[in-house]
């Protein structure tokens, strides 16, 4: 199997962290996903 796992693994398995990809034909196939922002976190640090 892919990545050397003997049995099927769950999608949220911590060993898969960093291997997430999406298929985009316009970019030539499998590419790394863009990092999505976490809801509720400010984009820029606030200054007083």
C-alpha positions in Angstrom: 0.0 0.0 0.0 0.9 3.6 -0.3 3.3 5.1 2.3 4.0 1.6 3.6 0.8 1.0 5.7 -0.3 -2.6 5.9 -4.0 -1.9 6.5 -6.3 0.9 5.3 -6.0 3.9 7.6 -8.4 6.6 8.7 -8.2 10.0 6.9 -7.5 11.8 10.3 -4.5 9.6 11.1 -1.7 11.8 12.5 0.9 10.0 10.3 -0.6 11.6 7.3 0.0 15.1 8.5 1.8 17.1 5.9 0.9 14.8 3.0 -2.5 16.4 2.1 -2.9 17.0 -1.7 -5.6 18.0 -4.1 -6.0 17.0 -7.7 -5.9 20.0 -10.1 -5.8 19.1 -13.8 -4.9 22.7 -14.7 -1.8 22.6 -12.6 -0.7 19.2 -13.8 -2.1 16.7 -11.3 -1.7 16.3 -7.5 -0.5 19.5 -5.7 -0.2 20.4 -2.1 -3.2 22.1 -0.6 -3.0 25.8 0.4 -2.9 26.4 4.2 -6.4 27.6 5.2 -6.6 30.2 8.0 -8.1 29.2 11.3 -11.4 30.9 11.9 -11.3 33.5 14.7 -7.6 34.3 14.5 -6.6 37.9 13.5 -4.8 38.3 10.2 -2.5 41.0 11.6 -1.4 41.6 15.2 -3.4 44.4 16.8 -1.4 47.4 18.0 -2.8 49.8 20.6 
